[in-house]
Amino acid sequence: MKVVVSSLLVLAFSLAVFSCQNEPVTPSSGFATSWEVNADAFIAATSQTTGDPFFIRKAVVNDSLLKVTVQYAGGCKKHDFKLVWDGTIDSSTIPAVATFALIHDGNNDMCEALPTEELTFDLLDIMKGNRPIEGFQAWVVNASNKEEALAISESAECGWTVETISAVCGTGIWDNQWLQTLRTEQAGGARSFLLQPVSVAAGVEIPNKPAEGTKYYIGVKILDNYEPNPDVVVCQAYPGDHYSVEITCIQPYE
């Protein structure tokens, strides 16, 4: 009997310790953020795989705040995210472009939940007023896999210039006709981002399905949890990362 009791006590103690070590943290304390202007750290983060794996679900810019929604494996420890910038703005394009790299440190979190967190960085603090008056595009590079996300300014006003592009067998309000931000030619090559238009805001009138290459001024809202109609067969062979969006404003390009 003593052996059984002792075994049960050891088992209970082991479970208590294991439970304590793997107790999920609350979302409000699930991550820590920091930033630095460091050209060497930026080059390292954008030229080779850096940090622990994660995914960028969306990036938006509202006023001076860059908000990046991330997802990662974990849930039992705080995760650290650092935004690094090399201090330069490419003004050879219209609009100008600032590129940031986001580095993830999971602090050896071995849990396998998939927390989703929104990270917030104040670009006024980071860029210290070094921004073009005409505005700029902010791109965020995932240092763990080198994927790039364009930070969209969600607005009811037509502030983005786009052109339609055939997305193979993608779906949307114009079937496979999606929207692509205007390509900017940079030293690293052409850069653009895809938007999948799947809904239209109340009171907004859209044209009939446009020809490929038609340009518009638009406003959009990113739809975080959009899922295609399960009754529609879609191969989803679209070319590249994208945001599913609601069109909040659309005007002909002039």
C-alpha positions in Angstrom: 0.0 0.0 0.0 2.8 2.4 0.9 4.4 1.8 -2.5 1.0 2.6 -4.3 0.5 5.8 -2.3 4.1 6.9 -2.9 3.7 6.2 -6.7 0.5 8.2 -6.7 2.1 11.1 -4.9 5.0 11.1 -7.4 2.6 11.0 -10.3 0.5 13.9 -8.8 3.6 16.0 -8.2 4.9 15.3 -11.8 1.5 16.3 -13.3 1.4 19.4 -11.2 4.9 20.5 -12.3 4.1 19.6 -16.0 0.8 21.6 -15.8 2.6 24.6 -14.3 5.3 24.5 -16.9 2.8 24.3 -19.7 0.0 26.6 -18.5 -1.0 28.9 -21.4 -0.3 32.5 -21.0 -3.1 35.0 -21.5 -3.1 36.9 -24.9 -2.4 40.2 -23.1 0.9 38.9 -21.8 1.7 36.5 -24.7 4.3 38.6 -26.4 6.8 41.5 -26.0 7.8 43.9 -28.7 10.8 46.1 -29.4 12.4 47.9 -32.3 15.7 49.2 -33.4 17.2 51.1 -36.3 20.2 49.0 -37.1 21.4 48.5 -40.7 23.5 45.4 -39.9 20.6 43.7 -38.1 18.3 44.6 -41.0 20.6 43.2 -43.6 21.1 40.0 -41.6 17.3 39.6 -41.1 16.5 40.1 -44.8 19.3 38.1 -46.3 19.2 34.9 -44.3 16.6 33.0 -42.3 16.5 34.6 -38.9 14.6 33.8 -35.7 11.8 31.3 -34.9 9.0 30.5 -37.5 5.8 32.5 -37.5 3.3 33.8 -40.0 2.2 37.3 -40.9 -1.6 37.2 -41.2 -2.0 40.9 -42.0 -0.3 44.3 -41.7 -2.0 47.7 -41.5 -1.0 51.3 -41.0 -3.4 53.5 -39.2 -2.0 57.1 -38.8 1.5 56.5 -37.4 0.8 53.0 -36.0 2.0 49.9 -37.8 -0.1 46.9 -36.7 1.1 43.4 -37.6 -1.1 40.4 -36.9 1.1 37.3 -36.3 0.5 33.6 -35.6 3.0 31.2 -34.2 3.2 27.8 -32.5 3.4 28.1 -28.7 1.1 29.3 -25.9 3.1 28.5 -22.8 5.7 31.3 -22.8 6.1 34.9 -23.7 7.3 35.4 -27.3 9.5 38.4 -28.3 9.1 40.2 -31.6 11.6 42.8 -32.7 11.1 45.2 -35.7 14.3 46.3 -37.3 14.8 49.0 -39.9 18.0 50.1 -41.8 17.0 53.8 -41.6 16.5 54.2 -45.3 13.5 55.2 -47.5 13.5 54.4 -51.2 12.3 57.6 -52.7 12.9 56.5 -56.3 9.4 55.0 -56.4 6.0 56.6 -56.1 5.0 56.3 -53.4 8.3 56.0 -51.6 9.0 52.7 -49.8 10.2 51.8 -46.3 11.0 48.2 -45.5 11.0 46.7 -42.1 12.0 43.2 -40.9 10.2 41.4 -38.1 12.2 38.9 -36.0 10.5 36.3 -33.7 12.1 34.7 -30.6 9.8 32.0 -29.1 12.0 31.5 -26.1 12.0 27.7 -26.5 8.2 27.5 -26.2 7.5 23.8 -26.9 3.7 24.1 -26.8 1.7 23.6 -30.0 -1.2 25.9 -29.7 -1.5 28.6 -32.5 -1.9 32.0 -30.8 -2.7 35.0 -32.9 -1.5 38.3 -31.7 -1.5 41.9 -32.9 1.8 43.7 -32.6 1.8 47.5 -32.6 4.8 49.8 -33.4 4.7 53.6 -33.5 6.4 54.6 -36.7 6.8 58.2 -35.5 9.1 56.9 -32.8 10.9 54.5 -35.1 11.4 56.8 -38.0 11.8 60.0 -35.9 10.0 62.2 -38.5 12.1 60.8 -41.4 9.1 60.2 -43.7 8.2 61.6 -47.1 5.4 64.3 -47.0 3.6 62.5 -49.8 3.4 59.3 -47.8 5.0 56.0 -48.3 4.4 52.2 -48.6 5.5 50.2 -45.6 6.6 46.6 -46.3 7.2 44.0 -43.5 9.6 41.1 -44.2 9.1 38.0 -42.1 12.7 37.2 -41.1 11.9 33.5 -40.6 10.9 32.8 -44.2 11.5 36.0 -46.1 7.9 36.5 -47.1 6.9 40.1 -47.6 3.6 41.7 -46.5 2.4 45.1 -47.6 1.0 47.2 -44.7 -2.5 48.4 -46.0 -4.1 51.6 -44.8 -7.7 50.6 -44.2 -10.0 53.4 -45.1 -13.3 54.4 -46.6 -11.4 56.7 -48.9 -9.9 55.8 -52.3 -6.2 56.0 -51.3 -4.7 53.0 -53.1 -3.9 52.7 -56.8 -4.4 49.2 -58.1 -4.8 47.3 -61.4 -6.8 44.1 -62.1 -4.9 40.9 -62.7 -6.1 37.4 -63.5 -5.5 35.1 -60.5 -5.6 31.8 -62.3 -8.6 30.1 -60.7 -9.1 32.4 -57.7 -12.6 33.6 -56.8 -14.1 37.0 -55.8 -16.7 39.5 -56.8 -15.2 39.5 -60.3 -14.5 35.8 -60.4 -10.7 35.3 -61.0 -10.1 39.0 -61.5 -8.2 40.3 -58.5 -6.4 43.5 -57.7 -2.7 44.2 -57.6 -1.0 47.2 -56.1 0.9 49.0 -58.7 4.3 47.5 -59.2 7.3 49.5 -58.0 10.6 48.9 -59.6 13.4 48.8 -57.0 17.0 47.5 -56.8 15.7 44.1 -55.7 13.2 43.9 -58.6 9.5 44.6 -59.1 7.3 44.7 -56.0 3.5 44.4 -55.7 0.9 42.8 -53.5 -2.4 41.0 -54.3 -5.8 41.9 -53.0 -8.7 39.4 -53.3 -12.0 41.5 -53.6 -14.7 39.3 -52.0 -17.3 41.8 -50.8 -18.4 45.4 -51.2 -19.4 47.9 -48.5 -22.9 49.1 -48.3 -23.6 52.0 -50.6 -20.5 51.4 -52.8 -21.2 50.7 -56.5 -18.7 48.7 -58.4 -18.3 48.4 -62.2 -19.0 45.2 -64.1 -16.1 42.7 -64.4 -13.2 44.8 -65.8 -10.6 43.8 -68.3 -7.3 42.7 -67.0 -4.9 45.7 -66.5 -7.8 48.2 -65.7 -6.6 50.6 -63.0 -8.6 52.1 -60.1 -8.3 54.1 -57.0 -9.7 52.1 -54.1 -10.2 51.9 -50.4 -10.3 48.6 -48.6 -10.9 46.8 -45.4 -9.0 43.5 -44.7 -11.3 40.6 -43.9 -9.4 38.6 -41.3 -11.3 35.3 -41.3 -12.7 35.1 -44.8 -13.5 31.6 -46.0 -14.7 30.8 -49.5 -18.1 29.4 -50.1 -17.8 25.7 -49.4 -20.3 25.0 -52.2 -18.0 26.6 -54.8 -15.1 24.4 -56.1 -12.0 26.5 -56.1 -8.5 25.4 -56.9 -6.9 28.4 -55.2 -3.9 28.4 -57.5 -3.4 32.1 -57.1 0.0 33.6 -57.6 1.4 34.7 -54.2 0.4 35.9 -50.8 -2.7 38.1 -50.6 -5.3 39.8 -48.4 -9.0 39.1 -48.8 -10.7 42.5 -48.8 -14.0 44.4 -48.8 -14.0 47.3 -51.2 -15.0 50.5 -49.4 -14.4 52.9 -52.2 -13.6 52.6 -55.9 -13.0 55.3 -58.6 -11.6 55.2 -62.1 -7.9 55.8 -62.4 -7.0 59.1 -64.1 
